[in-house]
Amino acid sequence: MQRAALSLDPRVTVAEVDPRLFGSFVEHMGRCVYTGIYEPGHPAADDAGFRRDVAGLVRELGVPILRYPGGNFVSGYTWEDGIGPRSSRPRRLDLAWRSIETNQVGVDDFLRWAREVGSEPMMAVNLGTRGVDAARNLLEYCNHPSGTAWSDRRRANGSADPYGVRVWCLGNEMDGPWQIGHKTATEYGRLAAETTKAMRRVDPTVELAACGSSNRRMPTFGAWEAEVLTQTYAQVDYISLHTYYEQFGDDRDSFLASAVDLDRFIEAVVATCDHVRAVGGHTKRINLAVDEWNVWYQSRFPGEDNLDWAEAPRLIEDTYSVADAVVVGNLLISLLRHADRVKIGCLAQLVNVIAPIRCEPGGPAWRQTIFHPFALTSRHGRGTVLHTDLQAPAYETTLYGTVPVADAVAVHDGSAITVFAVNRDQRQDLVLDLDLRACPDLVAGSHVALADADPDAVNTADAPDRVVPHEVGAVTVEDGRSRVTLPALSWNMIRLLTR
């Protein structure tokens, strides 16, 4: 049996975890909104038409922030279409996903629902087909108290108090040729800078995220961030990163090491941010918003041009396996490891569309496999991230070279240290030796694992609990040391309690 070693010291820390690291994403795409979070007439629908069963799972998932309304959708969106009486809202063509947008859910509806499920919004503005004027008007509608055209329109629509939306995305994936209103870095940087100027004059307390690269394989990656930040550094608070992973063919070894790529992506963007900071003589540091990430089998998607016009079509409703859940858990480990600079993360998306929650029109809602590592990490990954010194055997991958067979991070919340760990080996269990001599107050704990004899096992409407985390057993600490066994191809949570 292989062995790995991990030493922990609560005095050697990385950063406090921003709870917004555990956010998600609601886009007007496929069935995320319609027959997802919203389905009037469903047996579980509330008076506003939102599904209570889905809302309960959202609360259980634990997402403190939700990005909305896109995604590619936002680059052609007219936000004014989604306010006022539903009976008078227009039906529009959504050019991003070749869908019919009914506008039955809009700004007010989403913001009220987000409050109900305990999430703050991360609103995106359209810098594709629109720009400065639409962005500042939307901010006025959401955040100004009263006495102006847009704030009084909000009050007339039933929200007397401002929503106080703090976090805003300046467009979406504007580096992508697929984006409606695609721009060069210079064009986008200029527009973003002017939009921030107007938005901060409406509400100087907002936090603003500029578009970074859609992924690190983009031909403009690095140069895009450098140019955009050169124009916007003083005005923005975050630069965004988007990344998705999938298994290609039989290469599961590389797929299980996807977090290695996320580590490299984050570190490259941090380096670019700090280069612009140094060259520009800035004092503040730009942080990162990884506001789209997940496992997504994009190779199975036929592409937008091959879609037929439809209302709330079934789009990219990937069904996730045990292996997918292990990768998602490992990507969360990567985000926590970089908690000093990654302050916002958004799992894309929340319901049905490459999502941890699935549901059927008129039918049940259930947890996908990826729901479990996310929910447990969100619940127990709050606190201070500790620097981890992990020694583990290595293996070769086609995509990422030599990588460790194990990965781990630890978070200290004052009453416990929680270790999140993965074993990437598909065949062998792994013994993890924990050196806890610097943590004399730790006495015992528990070990939960997500693993299965069938790594391709999934949860479905008929078998919603086929894959769930299970208790491995109690964890003891003797003479400052502990030992746990990580099952083959597994995600693990080890909770070590203080006296």
N, C-alpha and C positions, 0 to 999 in steps of 0.2 A: 504494500500500500504506500502511495506517495505521501509526503509530509510537507507542510508549510509552517512558517513561524511568523507570528505577528506580535510586536511589542507596542504597548500603549503607555502614554504618560499624559495625564490631564493638564500638565503644565506646558506642554508643547502643542499649541493650537494653530488651526488654519484661520477660522473666522466663525462668527455667529451665523447661523442659518437664517436667511430671510425666508419666512414662511411662503412667500410668493414663488419660491423655487418649485412648489408643488401645484402649480396652476394647470389649467387645461384650456380648451379652445372650442368655441362654438361658431361655426361658419354656416351661412346659408348655402349649404351644399348637400346634395343627396337627401338623406332622411335624418340629418342631424337635428334640424329644427322641426320640420313638419313630419309628423308621426314619430318624432324622436322625443324632444323635450315637450313638444306642443301637439296635442291631439284632442280637440274638442269632440265630445261624444264618446271618448274612451271611458270605460267603467271607473277608471282611476283619475279622471280629469277633475281639476278643481274648477271653481267658478270662472276663472280666467282662461280655461282651456289647456292648462299645463298638467302633465301627467304626474300625479303624486308618487306613483311607484318609481318612476325615473328620478324624480327629485330626491326621494329617500336614498337611492343608490348614489346620487351625486354627493349628498351630505356624508354618506359613509366613505366615499372615495377620499374626501378631504381636500378640496381644491379652493384655496383662499383667493385665487384670482382667475378670471375667465376672459380670454381674448375674444373680441366680437367686433364686427360681423364677418370678418375675413382677414386673411386668405385672399385668394384670387378674386373672390366675389366682390370685395370692397372696391376694387379698381374700376368698376363700372356702376357703383351703387349710388343712388340718389336717396339720401337718408330721409328727406322730407316726405317721400312716398309712404313711409312706415309709421307716420304719426297721425293722430286724429281718429275719427270714427272708422272702424274697420270696413264698414259698408261703402265708404267712399275712397278707399285706398286702391290705387291702380295696379293692374297686373302688368308685369314687365318681362322682357326677355333678359335673362342673365347670360351674358356672352361668355363668361368664364367657364360655366359648366353646362351650357346649352339647356338651361332649365327655365321653366315658367315660374317667376317669382310673384307670389300672391300678395306679399307685404302684409300678411295677417299678423306677423310678428315683426315689430320694429323697435325703435330705441326705447320708448317707455315700457313696452311689454317686457323686453329683455332685462332692463335695469331693475324693474320690480321683481322679476323672477330671480335674478342673481342675488338680490338682497334676501329673498326667501330661503335660498339654499346656502346662505352664508358666504358668498363670494363677492369680492369687489370686481368691477369691470376693468378691462384693459381695452379701451375703445380704439378702433382703427379709423383713420380718415382717408378719404379717396384722393390720392395724389396721382391717379391714372388719368381719368377723364375729367376730373375736377381739380380743386386746388385750394388756394389760400382762403377764398371767400366762403366756400362750403365748410371748411374746417373751423374757421372762427365762428361761424353761425351755429354749428353743431355744439361747440364748446359753450357758447352763450346760452343755447337752449338747455344744456345739461347743468351748468354750474352758476349762472348768474341768478341772483335772488329774484328780482322782479323789476318792473318799470321799463322794460325794453320790449321790442317787438317779439324776439324769440323767447325770452324768459316768460313773458306773459302768455305766449302760445303754449308753453309747457304747463303753466298754471291752468289754462283753459282746458288742457287735455288731462287734468286730474292730478297733477303733481305740484302742489303748492310750494313745497320745499325743494331747493336745488338737490340734484343727485350727488354732487361733489365728486365727480369722476376725476381721479388723480392721474392715472397712467394712460398715455395715448401713444399709439403707433402712427408714425408718419408714413402711411402707405404700406404696401406689401410687395416684397420681392420685385422691386422695380428694376433690378439687374436682369430679370428673366425675359427673353424675347417672347415668351408665351403670355406675358402680362399685358392686359389692356392698358395702353398708355406707357408702355416700356420706355425707359429713358437711359441715356448714358449716365455715368457717375457724375459728370459735371452738370448735366441738366438736372438730375435729381437732387444733387447737393445744393444747387442754387434754389430750387423750389422748396426743399425742406427747410433751408435757412430762413427763407421769407415766411414760410408757414409758421415756424416757431416764433418768429418775431410777433406776428399777429396774435397767435394763441397766448403767448405770455402777457400780452397787453390786455387780453380779456381776463386771464386768470394766471397770475405769476407763480402760483403754487403747483402747477401741473408738472408731472414728470414725463419726459418725452423720449421715445425710442426711434432712432433712425434705422432705415433698412440697411442691413449688411448683406452679405452674399446669400443666395438661396441655398447653396451648398458649397463645400470646399473644392468641388470638381469644376466649378464654373471657370471659364477661361479668364475672367476678370478678377477672380478671387485675390484678395490682398490689395491689388491696385484700386479696386472699388472702395474698400473700406478706407484706404488712405486718402483718396480724393474726397469722399463724402465727409469724413471727419475733418479734413482740412477746412472745409467750408462750414461745418456745423459744430465743431468741438465745443465752443463756448456756450452754445444754446441747448445741446441735448444732454441727456443723462445716461442713455444706453445705446448700444449698437446691437442689432438683432443677428441671430444665427438660426438657420433652418437646416435640419438634417434628418434623413430617414435611412433605415437599414432594412435589408432583406437577405435571405439565403439564396445564393445563386447555385442552381444545380444541386450537386451532392456536397458542396463545400460548406458543411456545417462548422468545421473547425474555424474558418474565417468569420462566419456569422457570429459565433459565440464570442469572438474577440472584438465585436463592433465598438465597444467602449474605448478601445485603444485609439480608434479613429476619432471619436468624439474628444478624447483628451487632446489629441494633436490639433484638432480644429480649434478648440477653445484657446489653447496656448498660442496658436498662430495669430488669432484675432487679438488676444491680449497684447502680444508683442507689437502688432500694428498700432493698436490704440496708444501704447506707451511711446512708440516712435513719434506719432503725431503730437503727443503731449510734449515730448522733449523738443522737437523742432519748432513747435509753436510757442514754447515758453509758458505753457498752461500749468496751473497748480493742481486743479482737480483731476481725478482719475475717472475715465469713462468705464462704466460697468457693462456687463453683458446680459442680454435677454435672449435666452434660447427658447424663443416663443413659438417654434414648431419643431417637434421631435417625436419620433415613434418608430416602430417597425411598420413598414408599409411595403407590400409586394407590388411595387410599381410596374414590374415587368408583366404583370397580369392585367394591367389597366390598358384598354384599347386606345386611349387618348381622347381628348375633348372633341376633336373633329369627327370622330366616329359615333358620337352619341346622338340619339334622336331627341328632339324637343319634348320635354315631359315635365310634369309637376311633381316635385319630390321623388325623383327616380332613385332606384337602388344603385348607389355609386360606392365603389371600393369598400364594401362591407366585409373586410377581411376577418376570417375566423382564426383566432390565435391559439397556438399550441403551447405546450410546456416549454419547449425550446424558445419560443418567442417571449414567454414570460421571464425566463432567465435573462435574456438579452435586455428586456426593458428594465428589470431589476438592476442589471449591471450598468445601464446608462444612467440610472438614478445615482448609483455609486459615483460615477464620473462627475455628475453635476454637484454632488455634495463635496467631492474632493476639491472642487474649484469654487467653493462658497465664498471665497474672498473676493471674487470678481463676478461670478454668475449669481445674480440676485433675483432673476425672474426666469421661470421655466414654464412652458405650456405644452402639455401632452396633447398632440393633435390626433383625433379630435375627441369630443366628450361622449357622444352617443352615435351608434350605428356606423358612422364613417370612420374607418380605422380606429376603433374606439374601445375603451375598457368596458363600456356598457352597451348591450344590444337590447333591442325590443322589437316587437311585432305590432303592426297596426291592429288595434282591438284586442291584442293578446298580451303575453307576459313580457317582463323585462328581466334580464339576468346579467350576471357578472362574467365577463370573459376572463381567461387565465391571467391576462396582464393586469387586471383589476387588483389582484391580491398583493403583489409586491409593491405596487404604487400606493395602495391604501395603507399598508403597514409601514412603509417608509415615510409617508406623509404624517402618520400618527406618531411614530417614534423617532423620526429623524429631525426633530426640532431641538435646538440647543446649540452647542459649540462643537464644530468639527475638530477632531484631534488629528494631528499628524500621525500617519501610520507608517511603520517600517515593516513591510511585508516581504518575506523571503519565500519564494516558491519555485518549484521546477518550471521549466519552460517547454514550449512546443512550437513547431513551425506552422505558419499559416501562409496560404497563397497570397492573400491580400495585404497582410500587415507584418509579415516577417516573423521574427521570433517574439513570442509573447508569453507572459506568465500563465500558468494553468489556473491560478486563482487570482481573485481581485477582492479588495475589501476596503471599507472605510468605517470609521467609528465616530459616534456622536455622543457627547456628554450633556445630559439635561439637568444635572444637579442631584438627581436621585438614582440615576442609572447610567451606565455606558452601554450603548447599543452598537453592536458590530453587524454591519451588513456585508455579506460575503457571497461570492459565487465560486463554484467549482466548474470550470469549463471542460474538464475531462469527461468524455462521453461514456467511458467504460469503467473507470476506477473511482472509488471513494477517495477522499483526501482527508488526512488527519491535520487539523489546524491546532498548533500549539500556541497558546496565548501567554505571553509574558506580562503579568499584571503587577509586578513587584512595585511599580511606581504608583499603584492604586490600592493602598492598604485597606481602604474601607469596603472594597468589593468582597462580598461573601458567597453569593450563589446567584443562580439565574435560570433561564430557560432557553431552549433552542427550538425554533420553528423553521421548517424547510418547505419549499415548493419543489417537488421532484416527483417523478413517476416512472414506472417500469417502461411505459410507452412515451417517449419524448414528443410524439406527435399527437398525444391525447388533447382533446379540446372540450370546452363547455358549449352546450347547445340549449335551445328552448326545452327540449325533451330531457336533457341531462345537464341541468345548470350547475350542478355541484360535482361533476365528474373529476375536475381538478380543483383542489383546494389546498391551502397550506396545512401541514400537520405537525403536531408536537413530536419532536424527536426524543425529548427527555430533559431531565433536569441537568443543570450545569453546576459543577462544584468548583470551588477555588481552594487550593491547598498550597501553602507556602508561596503565595503570590503567583501561582501558575494554574492554568486550566487547559483542558484538551477537549475538542469537539471533533466529530467526524462529519464532513460535508459529503452528502451523497453525490454520486456521479451525476453530472449535468443538473445542477441545482442552484437555486437561490436560497439564501439562509439569513435568518435574523437571530442573533444571540444577544439576549438581554441580561446584563450583569448588574445586579442590584447592590446598593450600598447598605451599610448597617442601619 
